[in-house]
Amino acid sequence: GGADGIDPDLRDRARLVLNLGKLTWPHQLVRILIAEQLYRAVTILTGHPYHRV
């Protein structure tokens, strides 16, 4: 997507839509945000004290 995000027609055809808020994020930053959230979820689910440090 460009500065205004993904075209609404493309979004309507998608099987999965992830929403990180109303802001438009740079692609490289989104990769980091999603990777960090996945890491956080896995560590919490496996009992690692990630969120307690």
C-alpha distance matrix in Angstrom:
0.0 3.7 6.8 7.1 4.7 4.4 7.1 10.4 12.0 9.9 10.4 14.0 14.6 13.6 16.8 15.6 13.3 13.5 13.5 14.2 15.1 13.9 12.6 9.2 10.1 9.8 9.2 12.9 14.2 12.7 14.6 17.7 17.5 17.4 20.0 22.2 22.1 23.0 25.8 27.0 27.2 29.1 31.5 32.3 32.9 35.2 37.2 36.2 36.8 33.3 33.1 36.8 37.0
3.7 0.0 3.8 5.4 5.2 6.8 8.8 12.2 14.2 12.8 13.3 16.8 17.8 17.1 20.3 19.1 16.5 16.4 15.7 15.7 16.0 14.1 12.3 8.8 10.1 9.6 10.3 13.7 14.7 14.1 16.4 19.0 18.9 19.4 22.1 23.9 24.0 25.4 27.9 29.0 29.5 31.5 33.6 34.5 35.4 37.6 39.4 38.2 38.5 34.9 34.6 38.2 38.1
6.8 3.8 0.0 3.8 5.6 8.8 10.7 13.5 16.2 15.3 15.2 18.5 20.1 19.4 22.5 20.8 17.8 17.2 15.6 15.1 14.6 12.3 10.0 7.0 9.0 9.2 11.2 14.3 14.5 14.3 17.2 19.1 18.7 19.9 22.6 23.9 24.0 25.9 28.2 28.9 29.7 32.0 33.8 34.4 35.7 38.0 39.5 38.2 38.1 34.5 33.8 37.3 37.2
7.1 5.4 3.8 0.0 3.8 6.9 8.2 10.3 13.4 13.2 12.7 15.7 17.8 17.4 20.6 19.2 16.0 15.9 14.1 14.3 13.3 10.5 9.4 7.2 10.3 11.6 13.2 16.6 16.5 15.5 18.6 20.7 19.6 20.4 23.6 24.8 24.4 26.2 28.9 29.3 29.7 32.2 34.3 34.5 35.5 38.1 39.6 38.6 38.7 35.1 34.2 37.7 38.0
4.7 5.2 5.6 3.8 0.0 3.8 6.6 8.7 11.7 10.6 9.8 13.2 15.0 14.1 17.2 15.6 12.4 12.4 11.2 11.9 11.6 9.7 9.0 6.3 8.8 10.2 10.9 14.6 14.6 12.9 15.8 18.3 17.2 17.4 20.6 22.2 21.6 23.1 25.9 26.6 26.7 29.1 31.3 31.6 32.4 35.0 36.7 35.9 36.1 32.7 31.9 35.6 36.0
4.4 6.8 8.8 6.9 3.8 0.0 3.8 6.2 8.4 6.9 6.6 10.1 11.4 10.8 14.2 13.2 10.6 11.7 11.5 13.2 13.5 12.1 12.1 9.6 11.6 12.5 12.1 15.9 16.4 14.2 16.5 19.5 18.5 18.0 21.1 23.1 22.3 23.2 26.4 27.2 26.9 29.1 31.7 32.1 32.4 35.0 37.0 36.4 37.1 33.7 33.2 36.9 37.5
7.1 8.8 10.7 8.2 6.6 3.8 0.0 3.8 5.5 5.4 6.4 8.8 10.3 11.0 14.7 14.7 12.6 14.4 14.3 16.4 16.3 14.5 14.9 12.8 15.2 16.1 15.7 19.5 20.2 18.0 20.1 23.2 22.2 21.6 24.7 26.8 25.8 26.6 29.9 30.7 30.2 32.3 35.0 35.3 35.4 38.1 40.2 39.8 40.5 37.3 36.6 40.4 41.1
10.4 12.2 13.5 10.3 8.7 6.2 3.8 0.0 3.8 5.4 5.0 6.1 8.8 10.0 13.4 13.6 11.5 13.8 13.7 16.3 15.9 14.1 15.5 14.2 16.9 18.5 18.1 21.9 22.1 19.5 21.8 24.8 23.3 22.3 25.7 27.6 26.1 26.9 30.4 30.9 30.0 32.3 35.1 35.0 34.9 37.9 39.9 39.8 40.5 37.5 36.6 40.3 41.4
12.0 14.2 16.2 13.4 11.7 8.4 5.5 3.8 0.0 3.8 5.5 5.2 6.5 8.9 12.5 13.7 12.7 15.6 16.2 19.1 19.2 17.8 19.1 17.5 19.8 20.9 20.0 23.8 24.4 21.7 23.5 26.7 25.5 24.2 27.3 29.6 28.1 28.4 32.0 32.8 31.7 33.6 36.7 36.8 36.3 39.2 41.5 41.5 42.5 39.6 38.9 42.7 43.8
9.9 12.8 15.3 13.2 10.6 6.9 5.4 5.4 3.8 0.0 3.8 5.4 5.3 6.4 10.2 11.2 10.4 13.3 14.6 17.4 18.1 17.3 18.2 16.1 17.8 18.6 17.2 20.8 21.8 19.0 20.3 23.7 22.8 21.3 24.2 26.7 25.4 25.5 28.9 30.1 29.0 30.7 33.9 34.2 33.7 36.4 38.8 38.8 39.9 36.9 36.6 40.4 41.4
10.4 13.3 15.2 12.7 9.8 6.6 6.4 5.0 5.5 3.8 0.0 3.8 5.5 5.2 8.7 8.7 7.2 10.2 11.2 14.4 15.0 14.4 15.9 14.4 16.2 17.7 16.5 20.0 20.4 17.3 18.9 22.1 20.6 19.0 22.3 24.4 22.7 23.0 26.6 27.4 26.2 28.2 31.3 31.3 30.9 33.8 36.0 36.1 37.1 34.2 33.6 37.4 38.5
14.0 16.8 18.5 15.7 13.2 10.1 8.8 6.1 5.2 5.4 3.8 0.0 3.8 5.6 8.4 9.6 9.1 12.5 13.6 17.1 17.4 16.9 18.8 17.8 19.8 21.5 20.3 23.8 24.0 20.8 22.4 25.5 23.8 22.0 25.2 27.3 25.3 25.4 29.1 29.8 28.2 30.2 33.4 33.2 32.4 35.4 37.7 38.1 39.3 36.6 35.8 39.5 41.0
14.6 17.8 20.1 17.8 15.0 11.4 10.3 8.8 6.5 5.3 5.5 3.8 0.0 3.8 6.6 9.0 9.8 13.5 15.4 18.9 19.8 19.7 21.2 19.8 21.2 22.3 20.5 23.9 24.6 21.3 22.3 25.7 24.5 22.2 25.1 27.6 25.8 25.3 29.0 30.1 28.4 29.9 33.3 33.4 32.4 35.1 37.8 38.2 39.7 37.0 36.6 40.4 41.8
13.6 17.1 19.4 17.4 14.1 10.8 11.0 10.0 8.9 6.4 5.2 5.6 3.8 0.0 3.8 5.5 6.6 10.2 12.7 16.1 17.6 18.1 19.5 18.0 19.0 20.0 17.9 21.1 21.7 18.2 19.0 22.3 21.1 18.6 21.4 24.0 22.1 21.6 25.2 26.4 24.7 26.2 29.6 29.8 28.8 31.4 34.1 34.5 36.0 33.3 33.1 36.8 38.2
16.8 20.3 22.5 20.6 17.2 14.2 14.7 13.4 12.5 10.2 8.7 8.4 6.6 3.8 0.0 3.8 6.9 10.3 13.4 16.8 18.7 19.8 21.4 20.3 20.8 22.0 19.7 22.4 22.8 19.2 19.5 22.6 21.3 18.4 20.9 23.4 21.2 20.2 23.9 25.0 22.9 24.1 27.7 27.8 26.4 29.0 31.8 32.5 34.3 31.9 31.8 35.5 37.0
15.6 19.1 20.8 19.2 15.6 13.2 14.7 13.6 13.7 11.2 8.7 9.6 9.0 5.5 3.8 0.0 3.8 6.7 10.0 13.3 15.4 17.0 18.5 17.6 17.9 19.4 17.2 19.7 19.7 16.0 16.4 19.3 17.7 14.8 17.5 19.8 17.5 16.8 20.6 21.5 19.5 21.0 24.5 24.5 23.4 26.1 28.7 29.3 30.8 28.4 28.1 31.8 33.4
13.3 16.5 17.8 16.0 12.4 10.6 12.6 11.5 12.7 10.4 7.2 9.1 9.8 6.6 6.9 3.8 0.0 3.8 6.5 10.0 11.8 13.2 14.8 14.1 14.8 16.6 15.0 17.8 17.4 13.7 15.0 17.7 15.7 13.4 16.7 18.6 16.3 16.4 20.2 20.7 19.2 21.2 24.4 24.2 23.7 26.6 28.9 29.1 30.2 27.5 26.9 30.7 32.1
13.5 16.4 17.2 15.9 12.4 11.7 14.4 13.8 15.6 13.3 10.2 12.5 13.5 10.2 10.3 6.7 3.8 0.0 3.8 6.6 9.2 11.4 12.6 12.3 12.3 14.5 13.1 15.4 14.5 10.7 12.2 14.5 12.1 10.0 13.5 15.1 12.8 13.4 17.0 17.4 16.2 18.5 21.4 21.2 21.2 24.1 26.1 26.1 27.0 24.1 23.4 27.2 28.5
13.5 15.7 15.6 14.1 11.2 11.5 14.3 13.7 16.2 14.6 11.2 13.6 15.4 12.7 13.4 10.0 6.5 3.8 0.0 3.8 5.5 7.8 9.5 10.0 10.6 13.5 13.2 15.6 13.9 10.6 13.1 14.7 11.8 10.9 14.7 15.5 13.2 14.8 18.1 17.8 17.1 20.0 22.3 21.9 22.3 25.4 26.9 26.8 27.1 24.1 23.0 26.7 28.0
14.2 15.7 15.1 14.3 11.9 13.2 16.4 16.3 19.1 17.4 14.4 17.1 18.9 16.1 16.8 13.3 10.0 6.6 3.8 0.0 3.8 7.0 7.5 8.5 8.3 11.5 11.8 13.6 11.3 8.4 11.4 12.3 9.1 9.2 13.0 13.1 11.3 13.7 16.5 16.0 16.0 19.1 20.9 20.6 21.7 24.6 25.8 25.2 25.1 21.9 20.7 24.3 25.3
15.1 16.0 14.6 13.3 11.6 13.5 16.3 15.9 19.2 18.1 15.0 17.4 19.8 17.6 18.7 15.4 11.8 9.2 5.5 3.8 0.0 3.8 5.5 8.1 9.2 12.9 14.1 16.2 13.6 11.4 14.8 15.4 12.2 12.9 16.6 16.3 14.5 17.2 19.8 18.9 18.9 22.2 23.9 23.1 24.4 27.5 28.3 27.8 27.4 24.2 22.5 25.9 27.0
13.9 14.1 12.3 10.5 9.7 12.1 14.5 14.1 17.8 17.3 14.4 16.9 19.7 18.1 19.8 17.0 13.2 11.4 7.8 7.0 3.8 0.0 3.8 6.7 9.3 13.0 14.7 17.2 15.0 13.2 16.9 17.8 15.0 15.9 19.6 19.5 18.0 20.6 23.3 22.5 22.7 25.9 27.5 26.9 28.1 31.2 32.1 31.5 31.0 27.8 26.0 29.4 30.3
12.6 12.3 10.0 9.4 9.0 12.1 14.9 15.5 19.1 18.2 15.9 18.8 21.2 19.5 21.4 18.5 14.8 12.6 9.5 7.5 5.5 3.8 0.0 3.8 6.2 9.8 12.2 14.5 12.2 11.2 15.0 15.7 13.4 15.0 18.4 18.3 17.6 20.3 22.6 22.1 22.9 25.9 27.3 27.1 28.7 31.4 32.3 31.2 30.7 27.2 25.8 29.1 29.6
9.2 8.8 7.0 7.2 6.3 9.6 12.8 14.2 17.5 16.1 14.4 17.8 19.8 18.0 20.3 17.6 14.1 12.3 10.0 8.5 8.1 6.7 3.8 0.0 3.8 6.9 9.1 11.9 10.5 9.6 13.2 14.6 13.0 14.4 17.6 18.3 17.9 20.3 22.6 22.8 23.5 26.2 27.8 28.1 29.5 32.0 33.2 32.0 31.8 28.2 27.2 30.7 30.9
10.1 10.1 9.0 10.3 8.8 11.6 15.2 16.9 19.8 17.8 16.2 19.8 21.2 19.0 20.8 17.9 14.8 12.3 10.6 8.3 9.2 9.3 6.2 3.8 0.0 3.8 6.3 8.4 6.7 6.3 9.9 11.0 9.9 11.7 14.5 15.2 15.5 17.8 19.7 20.2 21.3 23.8 25.2 25.8 27.4 29.6 30.8 29.4 29.2 25.5 24.9 28.4 28.3
9.8 9.6 9.2 11.6 10.2 12.5 16.1 18.5 20.9 18.6 17.7 21.5 22.3 20.0 22.0 19.4 16.6 14.5 13.5 11.5 12.9 13.0 9.8 6.9 3.8 0.0 3.8 5.6 5.4 6.4 9.0 10.3 10.6 12.4 14.4 15.6 16.6 18.5 20.2 21.2 22.6 24.6 26.0 27.1 28.7 30.5 31.9 30.1 30.2 26.4 26.3 29.7 29.3
9.2 10.3 11.2 13.2 10.9 12.1 15.7 18.1 20.0 17.2 16.5 20.3 20.5 17.9 19.7 17.2 15.0 13.1 13.2 11.8 14.1 14.7 12.2 9.1 6.3 3.8 0.0 3.8 5.5 5.1 6.5 9.0 9.9 10.7 12.4 14.4 15.5 16.6 18.5 20.0 21.2 22.7 24.5 25.9 27.1 28.8 30.6 28.9 29.5 25.8 26.1 29.6 29.2
12.9 13.7 14.3 16.6 14.6 15.9 19.5 21.9 23.8 20.8 20.0 23.8 23.9 21.1 22.4 19.7 17.8 15.4 15.6 13.6 16.2 17.2 14.5 11.9 8.4 5.6 3.8 0.0 3.8 5.5 5.3 6.7 8.9 10.3 10.9 12.7 14.6 15.7 16.8 18.6 20.4 21.5 22.9 24.7 26.1 27.4 29.1 27.1 27.5 23.8 24.5 27.9 27.1
14.2 14.7 14.5 16.5 14.6 16.4 20.2 22.1 24.4 21.8 20.4 24.0 24.6 21.7 22.8 19.7 17.4 14.5 13.9 11.3 13.6 15.0 12.2 10.5 6.7 5.4 5.5 3.8 0.0 3.8 5.4 5.1 6.2 8.7 9.9 10.6 12.4 14.3 15.3 16.5 18.4 20.1 21.1 22.6 24.4 25.9 27.2 25.1 25.2 21.4 21.7 25.0 24.3
12.7 14.1 14.3 15.5 12.9 14.2 18.0 19.5 21.7 19.0 17.3 20.8 21.3 18.2 19.2 16.0 13.7 10.7 10.6 8.4 11.4 13.2 11.2 9.6 6.3 6.4 5.1 5.5 3.8 0.0 3.8 5.4 5.0 6.1 8.4 9.8 10.5 12.2 14.0 15.2 16.4 18.3 19.9 21.0 22.4 24.3 25.8 24.3 24.6 21.0 21.1 24.7 24.5
14.6 16.4 17.2 18.6 15.8 16.5 20.1 21.8 23.5 20.3 18.9 22.4 22.3 19.0 19.5 16.4 15.0 12.2 13.1 11.4 14.8 16.9 15.0 13.2 9.9 9.0 6.5 5.3 5.4 3.8 0.0 3.8 5.5 5.3 6.0 8.6 10.0 10.6 12.1 14.1 15.4 16.5 18.2 20.0 21.1 22.5 24.4 22.7 23.6 20.0 20.8 24.4 24.0
17.7 19.0 19.1 20.7 18.3 19.5 23.2 24.8 26.7 23.7 22.1 25.5 25.7 22.3 22.6 19.3 17.7 14.5 14.7 12.3 15.4 17.8 15.7 14.6 11.0 10.3 9.0 6.7 5.1 5.4 3.8 0.0 3.8 5.5 5.1 6.1 8.6 9.9 10.4 12.1 14.2 15.4 16.4 18.2 19.9 21.1 22.5 20.4 20.8 17.2 18.0 21.4 20.7
17.5 18.9 18.7 19.6 17.2 18.5 22.2 23.3 25.5 22.8 20.6 23.8 24.5 21.1 21.3 17.7 15.7 12.1 11.8 9.1 12.2 15.0 13.4 13.0 9.9 10.6 9.9 8.9 6.2 5.0 5.5 3.8 0.0 3.8 5.5 5.3 6.3 8.7 10.0 10.6 12.3 14.4 15.5 16.5 18.3 20.1 21.3 19.6 19.8 16.1 16.2 19.8 19.6
17.4 19.4 19.9 20.4 17.4 18.0 21.6 22.3 24.2 21.3 19.0 22.0 22.2 18.6 18.4 14.8 13.4 10.0 10.9 9.2 12.9 15.9 15.0 14.4 11.7 12.4 10.7 10.3 8.7 6.1 5.3 5.5 3.8 0.0 3.8 5.4 5.1 6.1 8.5 9.8 10.5 12.3 14.2 15.3 16.4 18.3 20.1 18.8 19.6 16.3 16.6 20.4 20.7
20.0 22.1 22.6 23.6 20.6 21.1 24.7 25.7 27.3 24.2 22.3 25.2 25.1 21.4 20.9 17.5 16.7 13.5 14.7 13.0 16.6 19.6 18.4 17.6 14.5 14.4 12.4 10.9 9.9 8.4 6.0 5.1 5.5 3.8 0.0 3.8 5.5 5.2 6.1 8.5 9.9 10.7 12.2 14.2 15.4 16.5 18.4 16.8 17.9 14.6 15.8 19.3 19.2
22.2 23.9 23.9 24.8 22.2 23.1 26.8 27.6 29.6 26.7 24.4 27.3 27.6 24.0 23.4 19.8 18.6 15.1 15.5 13.1 16.3 19.5 18.3 18.3 15.2 15.6 14.4 12.7 10.6 9.8 8.6 6.1 5.3 5.4 3.8 0.0 3.8 5.5 5.1 6.0 8.6 10.0 10.5 12.2 14.2 15.4 16.5 14.6 15.0 11.5 12.4 15.9 15.7
22.1 24.0 24.0 24.4 21.6 22.3 25.8 26.1 28.1 25.4 22.7 25.3 25.8 22.1 21.2 17.5 16.3 12.8 13.2 11.3 14.5 18.0 17.6 17.9 15.5 16.6 15.5 14.6 12.4 10.5 10.0 8.6 6.3 5.1 5.5 3.8 0.0 3.8 5.4 5.0 6.1 8.6 9.9 10.5 12.1 14.2 15.5 14.3 14.9 11.6 11.7 15.5 16.2
23.0 25.4 25.9 26.2 23.1 23.2 26.6 26.9 28.4 25.5 23.0 25.4 25.3 21.6 20.2 16.8 16.4 13.4 14.8 13.7 17.2 20.6 20.3 20.3 17.8 18.5 16.6 15.7 14.3 12.2 10.6 9.9 8.7 6.1 5.2 5.5 3.8 0.0 3.8 5.4 5.1 6.2 8.6 10.0 10.5 12.3 14.3 13.5 15.0 12.3 13.2 16.9 17.6
25.8 27.9 28.2 28.9 25.9 26.4 29.9 30.4 32.0 28.9 26.6 29.1 29.0 25.2 23.9 20.6 20.2 17.0 18.1 16.5 19.8 23.3 22.6 22.6 19.7 20.2 18.5 16.8 15.3 14.0 12.1 10.4 10.0 8.5 6.1 5.1 5.4 3.8 0.0 3.8 5.5 5.3 6.1 8.6 10.0 10.7 12.4 10.7 12.3 9.4 11.2 14.6 14.8
27.0 29.0 28.9 29.3 26.6 27.2 30.7 30.9 32.8 30.1 27.4 29.8 30.1 26.4 25.0 21.5 20.7 17.4 17.8 16.0 18.9 22.5 22.1 22.8 20.2 21.2 20.0 18.6 16.5 15.2 14.1 12.1 10.6 9.8 8.5 6.0 5.0 5.4 3.8 0.0 3.8 5.6 5.3 6.1 8.6 10.0 10.8 9.3 10.0 7.0 7.9 11.5 12.3
27.2 29.5 29.7 29.7 26.7 26.9 30.2 30.0 31.7 29.0 26.2 28.2 28.4 24.7 22.9 19.5 19.2 16.2 17.1 16.0 18.9 22.7 22.9 23.5 21.3 22.6 21.2 20.4 18.4 16.4 15.4 14.2 12.3 10.5 9.9 8.6 6.1 5.1 5.5 3.8 0.0 3.8 5.6 5.3 6.1 8.6 10.1 10.0 11.4 9.4 9.8 13.2 14.9
29.1 31.5 32.0 32.2 29.1 29.1 32.3 32.3 33.6 30.7 28.2 30.2 29.9 26.2 24.1 21.0 21.2 18.5 20.0 19.1 22.2 25.9 25.9 26.2 23.8 24.6 22.7 21.5 20.1 18.3 16.5 15.4 14.4 12.3 10.7 10.0 8.6 6.2 5.3 5.6 3.8 0.0 3.8 5.5 5.1 6.1 8.6 8.5 11.1 9.7 11.3 14.3 15.5
31.5 33.6 33.8 34.3 31.3 31.7 35.0 35.1 36.7 33.9 31.3 33.4 33.3 29.6 27.7 24.5 24.4 21.4 22.3 20.9 23.9 27.5 27.3 27.8 25.2 26.0 24.5 22.9 21.1 19.9 18.2 16.4 15.5 14.2 12.2 10.5 9.9 8.6 6.1 5.3 5.6 3.8 0.0 3.8 5.5 5.2 6.3 5.0 7.4 6.3 8.6 11.1 12.1
32.3 34.5 34.4 34.5 31.6 32.1 35.3 35.0 36.8 34.2 31.3 33.2 33.4 29.8 27.8 24.5 24.2 21.2 21.9 20.6 23.1 26.9 27.1 28.1 25.8 27.1 25.9 24.7 22.6 21.0 20.0 18.2 16.5 15.3 14.2 12.2 10.5 10.0 8.6 6.1 5.3 5.5 3.8 0.0 3.8 5.5 5.2 5.6 6.9 6.5 7.2 9.6 11.7
32.9 35.4 35.7 35.5 32.4 32.4 35.4 34.9 36.3 33.7 30.9 32.4 32.4 28.8 26.4 23.4 23.7 21.2 22.3 21.7 24.4 28.1 28.7 29.5 27.4 28.7 27.1 26.1 24.4 22.4 21.1 19.9 18.3 16.4 15.4 14.2 12.1 10.5 10.0 8.6 6.1 5.1 5.5 3.8 0.0 3.8 5.5 7.6 10.0 10.2 11.0 13.1 15.4
35.2 37.6 38.0 38.1 35.0 35.0 38.1 37.9 39.2 36.4 33.8 35.4 35.1 31.4 29.0 26.1 26.6 24.1 25.4 24.6 27.5 31.2 31.4 32.0 29.6 30.5 28.8 27.4 25.9 24.3 22.5 21.1 20.1 18.3 16.5 15.4 14.2 12.3 10.7 10.0 8.6 6.1 5.2 5.5 3.8 0.0 3.8 5.7 9.1 10.0 11.9 13.4 15.1
37.2 39.4 39.5 39.6 36.7 37.0 40.2 39.9 41.5 38.8 36.0 37.7 37.8 34.1 31.8 28.7 28.9 26.1 26.9 25.8 28.3 32.1 32.3 33.2 30.8 31.9 30.6 29.1 27.2 25.8 24.4 22.5 21.3 20.1 18.4 16.5 15.5 14.3 12.4 10.8 10.1 8.6 6.3 5.2 5.5 3.8 0.0 3.8 6.3 8.4 9.9 10.5 12.5
36.2 38.2 38.2 38.6 35.9 36.4 39.8 39.8 41.5 38.8 36.1 38.1 38.2 34.5 32.5 29.3 29.1 26.1 26.8 25.2 27.8 31.5 31.2 32.0 29.4 30.1 28.9 27.1 25.1 24.3 22.7 20.4 19.6 18.8 16.8 14.6 14.3 13.5 10.7 9.3 10.0 8.5 5.0 5.6 7.6 5.7 3.8 0.0 3.8 5.5 8.2 8.8 9.8
36.8 38.5 38.1 38.7 36.1 37.1 40.5 40.5 42.5 39.9 37.1 39.3 39.7 36.0 34.3 30.8 30.2 27.0 27.1 25.1 27.4 31.0 30.7 31.8 29.2 30.2 29.5 27.5 25.2 24.6 23.6 20.8 19.8 19.6 17.9 15.0 14.9 15.0 12.3 10.0 11.4 11.1 7.4 6.9 10.0 9.1 6.3 3.8 0.0 3.8 5.6 5.1 6.2
33.3 34.9 34.5 35.1 32.7 33.7 37.3 37.5 39.6 36.9 34.2 36.6 37.0 33.3 31.9 28.4 27.5 24.1 24.1 21.9 24.2 27.8 27.2 28.2 25.5 26.4 25.8 23.8 21.4 21.0 20.0 17.2 16.1 16.3 14.6 11.5 11.6 12.3 9.4 7.0 9.4 9.7 6.3 6.5 10.2 10.0 8.4 5.5 3.8 0.0 3.8 5.6 5.8
33.1 34.6 33.8 34.2 31.9 33.2 36.6 36.6 38.9 36.6 33.6 35.8 36.6 33.1 31.8 28.1 26.9 23.4 23.0 20.7 22.5 26.0 25.8 27.2 24.9 26.3 26.1 24.5 21.7 21.1 20.8 18.0 16.2 16.6 15.8 12.4 11.7 13.2 11.2 7.9 9.8 11.3 8.6 7.2 11.0 11.9 9.9 8.2 5.6 3.8 0.0 3.8 5.8
36.8 38.2 37.3 37.7 35.6 36.9 40.4 40.3 42.7 40.4 37.4 39.5 40.4 36.8 35.5 31.8 30.7 27.2 26.7 24.3 25.9 29.4 29.1 30.7 28.4 29.7 29.6 27.9 25.0 24.7 24.4 21.4 19.8 20.4 19.3 15.9 15.5 16.9 14.6 11.5 13.2 14.3 11.1 9.6 13.1 13.4 10.5 8.8 5.1 5.6 3.8 0.0 3.8
37.0 38.1 37.2 38.0 36.0 37.5 41.1 41.4 43.8 41.4 38.5 41.0 41.8 38.2 37.0 33.4 32.1 28.5 28.0 25.3 27.0 30.3 29.6 30.9 28.3 29.3 29.2 27.1 24.3 24.5 24.0 20.7 19.6 20.7 19.2 15.7 16.2 17.6 14.8 12.3 14.9 15.5 12.1 11.7 15.4 15.1 12.5 9.8 6.2 5.8 5.8 3.8 0.0
